Amino acid sequence: MPGKELSDPCMNCHEAEPEFTLRSRRVCQECYVRFVAFKAFKRMENYRLRKGMPKTGPCKLLLPLSYGVSSTVLLHMLHKQIEVLQSKSHGPAGFEILVLVVDPSTIAPLPLPEYGFDRIQETFPRCSFTQLPFHSILELDPDVHQIMSEYAGEGFADDTSNSDEERLASFRTSISTATSKSDVDRILLNRFIVAFAKKMECRGIVWGDSDSKLAAKTLANVAKGRGSAVTWQVCDGMSPFGLEYNFPLRDLFTAEVRTYAGLFPELAGIIAHDAPPSENVLTKNLSIDELMIRYVSTQGEKYPGVMLNVTRTASKLQSSGASSVGPQCSFCGSFMPTTNVATSTNSADGDEQLNKNLPPQFCYACARSRPDLRC
Amino acid sequence: MPPSPCATCHTNRAVIIRPKDRSKLCRECFIHIFETEVHETILATALFHRGERIAIGASGGKDSTVLASVLKTLNERYDYGLELCLLSIDEGIRGYRDDSLETVKRNAQQYNMPLEIVSYGELYGWTMDQVVAQVGKKGNCTYCGVFRRQALDRGAARLGIKHVVTGHNADDVAETVMMNLLRGDLPRLARGTSIVTGSAASEVKRSKPLKYAYEKEIVLYAHHCQLDYFSTECIYSPEAFRGSARTLIKDLEKIRPSSILDIVRSGEDMAGLVPAEVRGKAAEEEEEEGVAGGGCGSQNGRTRGGEMAEMERKLAEDEAAQDRETEIKMPVPAPRKKQTQKTGAPNKVKSQTLGTCERCGYISSQRVCKACTLLEGLNKNRPKTAIEMEVALDDEEISSTLMRQIEKVELGG
C-alpha cells in the first residue's frame, strides 16, 4: 500500500517527515541521531577495532563525567556502541568505559540533579562508575601536597594537621584572580583524572568536549601563554602523561549535542545544565576561560565553521616535535619549550624578578597563575 | 589618599600605572624602563650590527614616531653606531596620509634624520584614492598591502639600505597570532611572531623592535615625552578577522594585563610546532600588518565582517561537499575549486624559484610580480577578472579574497 506522499521528505532517507535542520539540510529525527552519533562512532574506530593495539586483553578508557551536556551525551553514545559490540557473537573485543565523576559539588557550589549518580549507573549498566570528591586528588596523586606549597609560595601555609578537604580548599583560595583560579582548577582536575586513569590502568581518556568547547579551550590556552600545550589539550593523540587523549565529539557543534540530548528522555534527569551566562558581569571580572567560552558562543552563532576551524588549525600543529622532549612543568605537566630568548627578557624588571623567585620547574603559563604575581 | 611614591626610585611621585603590570611609576622611571626594555629586546635578538644603516618605516603615527625617538635615544646612549633615516610611504589617501606626512616631515627635523618619501602615485601611477574609486572599498586593502610591501623595498633600495624597522607593537603581534588562528593560517602563524621577517624574495629585511611594547605604553611614552605624532587612522575599511581579534585582545588585557605578552609567547611556541612543509609555503609574500605603524587595520574593532562571513560560507560548503563525497573518495580537490584552476597548473606546494618580474624587475617567483598583475587589472579597468591565475598561484592569503571574487564573476557568468 503506498504511503502518504510527503511533499518535502527528509533530505537523507526521503521517507520520513523532516523535523530538524542539520547543517542546512532538513532531516528526520532518525537521520539526525544517526548523523550525530556517527561522528563519535568514527572517532572511536581505532578502539573499537583495536587498530594498532593488542587485539586481546582489556582496553580500558576513562570517561570523565561532569553531568554536563557534552560528557553525558558522549557517555550515551559510547554506551550504545558497547551494546552493539557486545551483541555480536564474533565481534571485535572493542573497549570498555570507566566513568569517573569528580563530584561537581566539591568543585563549585552548584545545584545538581538529585540521585544523579544512581541514575547514571541505572541508565548505563555496561560501564563502571566511580564518584570521588575533588580533594581525593591528594590521595590519588601524593606529589600534589608538595607542589601545592611550592606553587603557592609564601602566602600559603599548608597545615598538615588539616583534612585533605581543608588543605585543598585553602590552597585554592590562595589563588587570587578569576583567571588563575580557573586555570589552577583545570590543572588540578586534569591531574586528578590522569592519576585515576593510571591507577585503573586505562589506555586513554575520552573527553566530552564538543567543537565550541575545544575552540574556546584553544583560544584560552593561547591567551594564557599555553600555546605549546594546545597540541595535547585539544588534539587526539598522546598526552605528556603517557595516556592517549581523545575528543570523540570534536566534529559536533554544541547545538547539535544539545539537540541530541533532548531526544533521549533518560538523559533529562542526569544533565545539569549550565546556568546561562550572566549579563551583569564586568569583562574584567571574568576569567579568560569564561571570556573565551562567551566569545566562541557569540561568534559561533554567526560563524560556527570559523570556530570549528580554530581547533582544526590547532590540530595541525605537530606535537611530536622538539616540544615532546625535555623537562616537564611540575605543576601542569606540559613539556617546556626551551626556545624564546625573547619573551624571557621581555620586561626589564618583571620577568627578572619572576625568574629569581621561581624554582625553574614551573612553566611560563603556570608561573603566571601563581598567587604572588601582581598580574 | 597620600600620593604614592614611584615603585622603582621610591622618591618621585608615581604618576603612571604601568599597563603591563600595573606598577606605579614616576615619569622618569617609566621612560627609562620603557627604553631599557626595547634596548634589551634589541640586545637579546642581536637585531643590529655596528655601522648598519636602518630605515625606520615612518607613518607619522604613534608607533613609528615612538620607534624613531627610542632608536635615536638608544643609538646615542648605548652607542649602537647605527645610521638612522626615515622612510615614508605616501599611499595617496587624502585627509589621512597628506596630513600624517606633514608630521613625518617635522619628525625628520626634530630627530635630525634624513627622510625619503615613496608615493604610490609616482611608483604605480595609481594613488589609493584612485584605486578605491576604481575597485570600491571592498578589497582595497589587498592593493594597498601589495603595493606597500614593494614600495618599502623600493624606498629602501633607493636609499641603499637593507634593513627596515617598523613600529609593530605587542598588541599587533598578539592580534596577528589570534587572527591567524581564527583564519586557520598556519604559514603566517609560523612567521608572524618572529622579530625579523626577512624573506627570500627580498634583500631587505624587516624587523619590529617594539614587538614586546604594549600599545598603551607607547601612547604613554609618546605623551610623556611630548612627541609630535598624528593620531588619525586610515579611513578605509579594516579586515574583519583582525577586528574580531582586536576586540578580543582588548577584553583579555582588561582581565589579565600580561595576556598580550602571553599570547605573543604562545605564538612563538606554536610557531615552532608548525610542520615544516606548511611553513615554507608562500614564503615570498609577507603579510603587511599595518606596516609603518598602524598604517591600516587599526580601527578599534570596527569591522565589516565580510571576510568572516565569506570564510564561514566556504567552510560550510567544503563540509557539505565532503559529506556528499563519502561514497567515491577521490584524491582531488573539491570540484568547486577546479573551476578557478582550469587555466593553469594545480595549486600545489612547490619550491619557489625566484626570478625577476619581466615588467618591473622586482624580485618575484612569477613571470609577472603581483603588483604588476594588480596594476594590469586596474589599467584594464577590469580589476577582478584579469588576474586570475597568477594570483591564485602566488599567494594563499590575498588570493582567498580574490579567488572568491573570481568565483563569483565566473559563476555569475
Contacts between the chains, C-beta under 8 A, distances in Angstrom:
chain1	res1	chain2	res2	distance
A	23	B	316	7.3
A	23	B	319	6.6
A	23	B	320	6.8
A	23	B	323	7.7
A	24	B	316	6.9
A	24	B	320	7.2
A	177	B	255	8.0
A	177	B	256	6.9
A	178	B	255	7.6
A	179	B	255	5.8
A	179	B	256	5.2
A	218	B	181	7.1
A	219	B	178	7.2
A	219	B	181	7.0
A	219	B	248	7.7
A	221	B	266	7.2
A	222	B	177	6.8
A	222	B	178	7.1
A	222	B	181	6.6
A	222	B	263	5.9
A	222	B	266	4.3
A	222	B	267	7.5
A	222	B	270	7.5
A	223	B	252	5.3
A	223	B	259	5.1
A	223	B	262	6.4
A	223	B	263	5.7
A	223	B	266	7.5
A	224	B	256	8.0
A	224	B	259	7.2
A	224	B	262	5.9
A	224	B	266	7.8
A	225	B	258	7.9
A	225	B	259	7.9
A	225	B	261	7.8
A	225	B	262	3.4
A	225	B	263	7.5
A	225	B	265	4.8
A	225	B	266	5.5
A	226	B	266	6.5
A	227	B	263	7.8
A	227	B	265	6.8
A	227	B	266	2.5
A	227	B	267	6.3
A	227	B	268	7.7
A	227	B	269	4.4
A	227	B	270	4.4
A	228	B	266	7.4
A	228	B	269	3.8
A	228	B	270	6.7
A	228	B	272	7.7
A	228	B	273	6.7
A	230	B	270	7.1
A	231	B	273	6.3
A	283	B	251	5.1
A	283	B	254	5.3
A	283	B	255	6.8
A	284	B	254	4.2
A	284	B	255	5.6
A	286	B	255	6.1
A	287	B	255	7.2
A	288	B	252	6.4
A	288	B	255	5.7
A	288	B	256	6.3
A	288	B	259	6.7
A	291	B	251	5.9
A	291	B	252	6.8
A	291	B	255	6.2
A	295	B	248	5.9
A	295	B	251	7.8
A	299	B	244	6.9
A	302	B	305	8.0
A	302	B	308	7.6
A	302	B	309	7.5
A	302	B	312	7.3
A	303	B	308	5.3
A	303	B	309	7.2
A	303	B	311	7.5
A	303	B	312	4.4
A	304	B	312	7.4
A	305	B	311	7.4
A	305	B	312	4.9
A	305	B	315	3.3
A	305	B	316	5.3
A	305	B	319	6.9
A	306	B	182	6.2
A	306	B	308	5.9
A	306	B	311	5.7
A	306	B	312	5.4
A	306	B	315	6.7
A	308	B	315	7.3
A	309	B	182	7.9
A	309	B	184	4.7
A	309	B	311	7.8
A	309	B	315	5.9
A	310	B	181	5.6
A	310	B	182	6.2
A	310	B	184	7.3
A	312	B	184	6.7
A	313	B	181	6.0
A	313	B	184	4.1
A	313	B	185	7.8
A	313	B	186	6.4
A	313	B	189	7.7
A	314	B	181	7.3
A	316	B	186	6.0
A	316	B	274	7.9
A	316	B	275	7.0
A	316	B	278	7.1
A	317	B	186	7.8
A	317	B	270	6.1
A	317	B	273	4.0
A	317	B	274	6.3
A	317	B	275	7.7
A	318	B	273	5.3
A	318	B	274	7.5
A	318	B	275	5.2
A	319	B	273	7.3
A	321	B	272	6.6
A	321	B	273	5.5
A	322	B	272	6.7
A	323	B	269	7.6
A	323	B	272	7.0
A	323	B	273	6.1
A	337	B	269	4.9
A	337	B	272	6.5
A	339	B	268	6.7
A	339	B	269	7.1
A	339	B	272	5.9
A	340	B	265	6.8
A	340	B	268	5.5
A	340	B	269	7.3
A	341	B	44	5.0
A	341	B	45	7.0
A	342	B	41	7.0
A	342	B	44	6.0
A	342	B	45	6.2
A	342	B	195	6.7
A	342	B	211	7.7
A	342	B	212	7.3
A	342	B	268	6.8
A	343	B	212	7.5
A	343	B	261	6.6
A	343	B	264	6.6
A	343	B	265	4.4
A	343	B	268	6.4
A	345	B	40	5.2
A	345	B	41	7.1
A	345	B	44	4.6
A	346	B	37	7.1
A	346	B	41	7.1
A	346	B	212	4.2
A	346	B	261	5.8
A	346	B	264	7.9
A	347	B	20	6.2
A	347	B	21	7.2
A	347	B	37	6.0
A	347	B	212	7.3
A	347	B	261	7.5
A	348	B	33	5.6
A	348	B	36	4.7
A	348	B	37	4.8
A	348	B	40	5.9
A	349	B	8	7.5
A	349	B	33	6.8
A	350	B	20	7.0
A	350	B	21	5.2
A	364	B	262	7.8
A	364	B	265	6.0
A	365	B	262	7.0
A	368	B	256	7.7
A	368	B	258	6.1
A	368	B	262	6.4
A	374	B	21	5.5
A	374	B	22	5.9
A	374	B	23	7.0
A	375	B	20	7.8
A	375	B	21	5.0
A	375	B	22	6.3
A	375	B	256	6.2
A	375	B	257	4.9
A	375	B	258	4.5
